């Protein structure tokens, strides 16, 4: 599990107050060591007339102590420098959030605070700019490296196309919004509609014991697109778990299956889609109403939909777990956000690094690894994006001792206490009006 990285998310996930406190602590230690070094030097001076050998040893000890004091002061200074850099990054994130929410008062406050911080410490401002630039460039780096390696195998023309195309793709993604859902952002109206029909219903069921077990419940085989589990808790309240499939069709216009490329483009662009509407319809038909607790798991396009369930409201979406989602969403503090991503997954690269700040409830995290390291022609089938690869990563998370998995285990553990579990598997459809030429002409 050495290649699995778990982190809080965002470009910066550092508490500047903690850095300042640590810097203050090291400064106090340095002062104490200075006092100790001065005391030892005085002792050495007293010993010189009577025990020159011992005095020399004490002088060496005084010099060492003074050296430790200098190191403590150096650490304090570096911690303060880091705090200043992170503070500027945080102010930039606050400004972006204010601009996304249209809060003019907060926009002005953030701009003034950022201007003062940059003026007070220009060096920290330059370091913050460099850190954010590096973070953005690192997004999708593994995918880019593998794509270039594959193109190199294919020949000079392919290598040249990749060398030009990858940076262009990055620019297009950023111009499109960077694959992120900002705080307060809502879907715009859809041009179509989606519906859900029950395929199978099971009266008896149980909660998934692990994240891997939850991943194994992801629909997509045959006509299944959405799986809804209704949990009746011991106190009579209800909770729901929804599992949402990824893209199933490459259709780009008015296909029967709403889990297609048309819905991908619409959702990525911030527009409601038939697949999203089908998921909401399935939840509502299963009994989920306004304010009911929902735990959403989604792969790829399903990850975008799971995130939108949290950001659109309507349900009390307490958990969002995404596998290979092309977007990163700023969910609220009441939603546990877990993003499972492969750094060599081209779909994940569409998020262009994701959000600049951590998001979600305490315990939220991003888990990343390289799923399919060697570059070969098999990469054209996107093995790192397959749900089977993400199920393997989920199993690795189950086996980790990282305490951030405790929040996920807590959710699954609570669901396991349900008095009953009812499961329904749903298909999805996009109603398509077909008008014959004769009927059209008769009008």
Secondary structure, DSSP 8 states (H G I E B T S, - for coil): -TT-EEE--SSB---HHHHHHHHHHHHHHHHHHHHHHHHHHHHHHHHHTT-HHHHHHHHHHHHHHHHHHHHHHHHHHHHHHHHHHHHHHHHHHHHHHHHHHT-HHHHHHHHHHHHHHHHH-HHHHHHHHHHHHHHHHHTTHHHHHHHHHHHHHH-HHHHHHHHHHHHHHHHHHHHTTTTEE-TT---B--SS--EEEEEEEES-----SSHHHHHHT---STT--EEEEEEE-TTS-EEEEEEE----B---SS-S-SSBHHHHHHHHTTB--HHHHHHHHHHHHTT--TT-EEEEEEETHHHHHHHHHHHH-SSEEEEEEEES-S-EE---TTSEEEEEEETT-TTGGGGTT--SB--SSTT-EEEEE-S--S--GGGGG-GGGSHHHHHHHHHHHHH---GGGHHHHHHHHHHTT-SEEEEEEEEEE-------HHHHHH-
